Amino acid sequence: MSETQPTGTCQLCRQTRPLFEWTDIPEPWADAVDYQLCVRCWGRADSADANGNPLDMAYLCREAKRQMDALNAMSKTAQRA
């Protein structure tokens, strides 16, 4: 019996794909933060972490959301015209 991953929106690339949990601890004294990433973004984050250059996940996810919101707003404006 195979188990399938839940599908949703990746917090980094904003694509709808199967999601995997990525746990980030931004500072040694900070609480862990969990992100839901697709396998491609999870691999990028893991590779960067393994090379000693961890990604600033909070910033990247915030920027991805901001860009997606801007695209959605432009799309709605174009539909009204």
WOQUIGI-V183221 format. One record per residue. RES is the residue in one small letter. PHI is phi in whole degrees, -180 to 180 (999 if undefined). Layout:
# WOQUIGI-V183221
res,phi
RES,PHI
RES,PHI
This chain:
# WOQUIGI-V183221
res,phi
m,999
s,-97
e,-104
t,-100
q,-76
p,-66
t,-101
g,-171
t,-92
c,-63
q,-72
l,-100
c,-95
r,66
q,-92
t,-87
r,-154
p,-61
l,-111
f,-130
e,-84
w,-118
t,-101
d,-119
i,-117
p,-62
e,-138
p,-56
w,-101
a,-87
d,-75
a,-70
v,-122
d,-99
y,-119
q,-102
l,-121
c,-73
v,-62
r,-64
c,-71
w,-61
g,-63
r,-64
a,-65
d,-65
s,-63
a,-62
d,-65
a,-66
n,-88
g,77
n,-131
p,-62
l,-76
d,-84
m,-60
a,-60
y,-65
l,-63
c,-69
r,-63
e,-67
a,-62
k,-66
r,-61
q,-67
m,-66
d,-62
a,-65
l,-64
n,-64
a,-65
m,-64
s,-64
k,-64
t,-65
a,-67
q,-68
r,-73
a,-76
